[in-house]
Amino acid sequence: MHEMSLMSEIVKLVSDDASLKGFKNIENIEVIVGELSNVLPDALELAFYYFQRKRIGMINENTQLHIKREKAKAKCQTCQLEFEPDYQIALCPECKLANCLLISGETFRVESYEGRGTHEN
């Protein structure tokens, strides 16, 4: 399950950045996962729960993970049809050519995170 190593990198990246900003814990992490990114959202969530329970980095039992799923979209460069492909290499359903460009669906990134500082305002 490569989602465990992906989540490990997310926790490290967010915790390191939050530490530089003076946060003492992370409250929310928002991740975008594309349908064609080869990342399983459920497995990523399971990995997050492991890190949450172990209190690794600045992650604790109150930290929330929000996964935004990105739909796959492609555009045929021949007939200009936009459609939802099943694979990264797609045939246009209209003209049946493989001259398609993926517009979305491959994304995997931390979109944002929220933390709490050492001093309450």
Contacts in CASP RR format, 6 or more apart in sequence:
PFRMAT RR
TARGET T0000
AUTHOR 0000-0000-0000
METHOD contacts of the structure
MODEL  1
MHEMSLMSEIVKLVSDDASLKGFKNIENIEVIVGELSNVLPDALELAFYY
FQRKRIGMINENTQLHIKREKAKAKCQTCQLEFEPDYQIALCPECKLANC
LLISGETFRVESYEGRGTHEN
1 43 0 8 1.000
1 47 0 8 1.000
3 39 0 8 1.000
3 40 0 8 1.000
3 43 0 8 1.000
3 44 0 8 1.000
3 46 0 8 1.000
3 47 0 8 1.000
4 43 0 8 1.000
4 47 0 8 1.000
4 50 0 8 1.000
6 39 0 8 1.000
6 44 0 8 1.000
6 47 0 8 1.000
6 108 0 8 1.000
7 44 0 8 1.000
7 47 0 8 1.000
7 48 0 8 1.000
7 50 0 8 1.000
7 51 0 8 1.000
8 47 0 8 1.000
8 51 0 8 1.000
10 29 0 8 1.000
10 31 0 8 1.000
10 110 0 8 1.000
11 51 0 8 1.000
11 56 0 8 1.000
11 57 0 8 1.000
11 59 0 8 1.000
12 57 0 8 1.000
13 110 0 8 1.000
14 26 0 8 1.000
14 29 0 8 1.000
14 58 0 8 1.000
14 110 0 8 1.000
14 113 0 8 1.000
15 26 0 8 1.000
15 57 0 8 1.000
15 58 0 8 1.000
15 59 0 8 1.000
17 113 0 8 1.000
18 25 0 8 1.000
18 26 0 8 1.000
18 58 0 8 1.000
18 113 0 8 1.000
18 115 0 8 1.000
19 58 0 8 1.000
22 117 0 8 1.000
22 118 0 8 1.000
23 58 0 8 1.000
23 115 0 8 1.000
23 116 0 8 1.000
23 117 0 8 1.000
23 118 0 8 1.000
24 58 0 8 1.000
24 116 0 8 1.000
24 117 0 8 1.000
24 118 0 8 1.000
25 58 0 8 1.000
25 60 0 8 1.000
25 62 0 8 1.000
25 63 0 8 1.000
25 115 0 8 1.000
25 116 0 8 1.000
25 117 0 8 1.000
26 58 0 8 1.000
26 59 0 8 1.000
26 60 0 8 1.000
26 63 0 8 1.000
26 113 0 8 1.000
26 114 0 8 1.000
26 115 0 8 1.000
27 62 0 8 1.000
27 63 0 8 1.000
27 64 0 8 1.000
27 114 0 8 1.000
27 115 0 8 1.000
27 116 0 8 1.000
28 63 0 8 1.000
28 64 0 8 1.000
28 65 0 8 1.000
28 66 0 8 1.000
28 112 0 8 1.000
28 113 0 8 1.000
28 114 0 8 1.000
28 115 0 8 1.000
29 48 0 8 1.000
29 63 0 8 1.000
29 64 0 8 1.000
29 65 0 8 1.000
29 66 0 8 1.000
29 110 0 8 1.000
29 112 0 8 1.000
29 113 0 8 1.000
30 66 0 8 1.000
30 67 0 8 1.000
30 68 0 8 1.000
30 110 0 8 1.000
30 111 0 8 1.000
30 112 0 8 1.000
30 113 0 8 1.000
31 44 0 8 1.000
31 65 0 8 1.000
31 66 0 8 1.000
31 67 0 8 1.000
31 68 0 8 1.000
31 108 0 8 1.000
31 109 0 8 1.000
31 110 0 8 1.000
31 111 0 8 1.000
32 67 0 8 1.000
32 68 0 8 1.000
32 69 0 8 1.000
32 70 0 8 1.000
32 107 0 8 1.000
32 108 0 8 1.000
32 109 0 8 1.000
32 111 0 8 1.000
33 39 0 8 1.000
33 41 0 8 1.000
33 44 0 8 1.000
33 67 0 8 1.000
33 68 0 8 1.000
33 69 0 8 1.000
33 70 0 8 1.000
33 107 0 8 1.000
33 108 0 8 1.000
34 69 0 8 1.000
34 70 0 8 1.000
34 71 0 8 1.000
34 72 0 8 1.000
34 104 0 8 1.000
34 105 0 8 1.000
34 106 0 8 1.000
34 107 0 8 1.000
34 108 0 8 1.000
35 69 0 8 1.000
35 70 0 8 1.000
35 71 0 8 1.000
35 72 0 8 1.000
35 105 0 8 1.000
36 72 0 8 1.000
36 85 0 8 1.000
36 87 0 8 1.000
36 88 0 8 1.000
36 102 0 8 1.000
36 105 0 8 1.000
36 106 0 8 1.000
37 70 0 8 1.000
37 105 0 8 1.000
37 106 0 8 1.000
37 107 0 8 1.000
37 108 0 8 1.000
39 108 0 8 1.000
41 67 0 8 1.000
41 69 0 8 1.000
44 65 0 8 1.000
44 67 0 8 1.000
45 65 0 8 1.000
45 67 0 8 1.000
48 59 0 8 1.000
48 65 0 8 1.000
51 57 0 8 1.000
51 59 0 8 1.000
52 59 0 8 1.000
52 60 0 8 1.000
52 61 0 8 1.000
52 63 0 8 1.000
52 65 0 8 1.000
53 61 0 8 1.000
55 61 0 8 1.000
58 115 0 8 1.000
68 111 0 8 1.000
70 104 0 8 1.000
70 105 0 8 1.000
70 107 0 8 1.000
71 84 0 8 1.000
71 104 0 8 1.000
71 105 0 8 1.000
72 84 0 8 1.000
72 85 0 8 1.000
72 86 0 8 1.000
72 102 0 8 1.000
72 104 0 8 1.000
72 105 0 8 1.000
72 106 0 8 1.000
73 82 0 8 1.000
73 83 0 8 1.000
73 84 0 8 1.000
73 85 0 8 1.000
73 102 0 8 1.000
73 103 0 8 1.000
73 104 0 8 1.000
73 105 0 8 1.000
74 82 0 8 1.000
74 83 0 8 1.000
74 84 0 8 1.000
74 85 0 8 1.000
74 90 0 8 1.000
74 100 0 8 1.000
74 101 0 8 1.000
74 102 0 8 1.000
74 103 0 8 1.000
75 81 0 8 1.000
75 82 0 8 1.000
75 83 0 8 1.000
75 100 0 8 1.000
75 101 0 8 1.000
75 103 0 8 1.000
76 82 0 8 1.000
76 83 0 8 1.000
76 92 0 8 1.000
76 94 0 8 1.000
76 95 0 8 1.000
76 97 0 8 1.000
76 99 0 8 1.000
76 100 0 8 1.000
77 99 0 8 1.000
77 100 0 8 1.000
77 101 0 8 1.000
78 92 0 8 1.000
78 95 0 8 1.000
78 97 0 8 1.000
78 99 0 8 1.000
79 92 0 8 1.000
79 94 0 8 1.000
79 95 0 8 1.000
79 97 0 8 1.000
81 92 0 8 1.000
81 93 0 8 1.000
81 94 0 8 1.000
81 95 0 8 1.000
82 103 0 8 1.000
83 90 0 8 1.000
83 92 0 8 1.000
83 93 0 8 1.000
83 94 0 8 1.000
85 100 0 8 1.000
85 102 0 8 1.000
88 102 0 8 1.000
88 106 0 8 1.000
89 98 0 8 1.000
89 100 0 8 1.000
90 98 0 8 1.000
90 100 0 8 1.000
90 102 0 8 1.000
91 97 0 8 1.000
91 98 0 8 1.000
91 100 0 8 1.000
92 98 0 8 1.000
92 99 0 8 1.000
92 100 0 8 1.000
END
